[in-house]
C-alpha cells in the first residue's frame, strides 16, 4: 500500500456538484450530516489511492464491489454541502469510455475482458433497480473541457501555489448553481444564434441536463486536480481559460467573429500543449 500512496494524482480534472443536506432523503441525510462533522474527511488524494489499490490487485478490480460512503464537504454561506464520491457508479460509467482511450491490447492488459464483462453485467443489473442514478462528479483526462469553463467567471478563480511543506498547488473555480445554469443558458443561446450545431453546443446541452438533476442551491466546482502537475507555476498563474471562454462568447454575441477566433485560439493552444503530453515518452 505504501507504493500506491506515493503515486501522484493522475492528470485529470473534475467537475463537481455539492448539494445541501436538505437535498438528500433520509436516512442518507443523517449519514451525511454525521459524516460532515468528522474530525478528518478524506481528500481527493485518498480517493485516488483507494482506486489505485484496486487496480494493482491480482486480478485487478475494475469497479469497486461496494459503493463508497464517502464525500467531499464544503460550507456555503453557513450551509453544509456534500458531494458524494459514488466511486462505483463513476467506475461503471468510465468503463464505457476506455475503448476510445486505449488500443485493445493495452486495455486487455490493464483490465482483462472477463473483468470488464463482469463489471458491465453488474452495472446493467444495478441500473435496472436505480434508473435515475447520476454521479455528482464528472472527470476529464489530460484536459478541462471548454464547456465546463462556460459555467464560471474569472473572478471565481482560486489559485494557490505549492506551499513550503510540499503541498501541491490548487486551481479551481466555484459558483452557485443558479449562476452556472444562467451562464450556460446564455452561452447556448449565443452559440445557436451564431454558429452551426457542433460538439460545443452538444456538450453544453449535456452538461445542462446534468445540472438540472441537482438542488438549485447547490455549489458547482471545477477543479484542475492532477493537471496542476502537468503545468508549470507560470502557466498556472497565467491561465485564464474561463475568461477566454467568456470573451469568446461575448464576441460572438456582438458579431465579432475575429475576436471570438482569437479567444478560441488562445484556449486551443493552451490545452493542445497539455493534451500532447499524454503521448510523451
C-alpha positions, 0 to 999 in steps of 0.5 A: 500500500505504501507504493500506491500512496506515493503515486501522484494524482493522475492528470485529470480534472473534475467537475463537481456538484455539492448539494445541501443536506436538505437535498438528500432523503433520509436516512442518507441525510443523517449519514451525511450530516454525521459524516460532515462533522468528522474530525478528518474527511478524506481528500481527493488524494485518498480517493485516488489511492483507494482506486489505485489499490484496486487496480494493482490487485491480482486480478485487478478490480475494475469497479469497486464491489461496494459503493463508497460512503464517502464525500467531499464537504464544503460550507456555503454561506453557513450551509453544509454541502456534500458531494458524494464520491459514488466511486462505483457508479463513476467506475461503471460509467468510465468503463464505457469510455476506455475503448476510445482511450486505449488500443485493445491490447493495452486495455486487455492488459490493464483490465482483462475482458472477463473483468470488464464483462463482469463489471458491465453485467453488474452495472446493467443489473444495478441500473435496472433497480436505480434508473435515475442514478447520476454521479455528482462528479464528472472527470476529464483526462489530460484536459478541462473541457471548454464547456465546463469553463462556460459555467464560471467567471474569472473572478471565481478563480482560486489559485494557490501555489505549492506551499513550503511543506510540499503541498501541491498547488490548487486551481479551481473555480466555484459558483452557485448553481443558479449562476452556472445554469444562467451562464450556460443558458446564455452561452447556448443561446449565443452559440445557436444564434451564431454558429452551426450545431457542433460538439460545443453546443452538444456538450453544453446541452449535456452538461445542462441536463446534468445540472438540472438533476441537482438542488438549485442551491447547490455549489458547482466546482471545477477543479484542475486536480492532477493537471496542476502537475502537468503545468508549470507555476507560470502557466498556472498563474497565467491561465485564464481559460474561463475568461477566454471562454467568456470573451469568446462568447461575448464576441460572438454575441456582438458579431465579432467573429475575429475576436471570438477566433482569437479567444478560441485560439488562445484556449486551443493552444493552451490545452493542445500543449497539455493534451500532447503530453499524454503521448510523451515518452 
